[in-house]
Amino acid sequence: MSSSEYYLEQSPMSARLNNVIGWLARHGLSLAGNAELSVRGRTSGRPQRVPVNPHTHQGGQYLVSVRGHSQWVRNMRAAGGGELRVGRKVRPFTAVELPDAEKLPILRTYLEKWGWQVKGYFDGVTATSCDEEIARVAADHPVFRITVTK
């Protein structure tokens, strides 16, 4: 990860909250559609788990990294896919990272749905921001198109 790549580290409180949300999803309780992402660690080879907000846009499914170029993003780039879990329902998928030029409509609709939860991670950008403002933060938020394989 280059020094210019955006990453907002979790606070201890946020890490505890993510642990609870991940545990709930793992045990079948999805809050507003979230799921637990499991992706193979690029160095350890062990599954790494984190709660995510899968997003549907025009029939496609996407994962957006609100914290930027995080560990799960780096692992996803290396693994090319992972699993989404809510309770016993496990959906394996492959993933392709989108170039910045294709992110704008996905980020806008993501912010429409999840903005209440993630507004602090987008440098003041909201779903009602102009295209230029959303494009300004697009490089800071990796987006993966996922294709469920099972």
Disulfide bonds with the S-S distance in Angstrom:
none
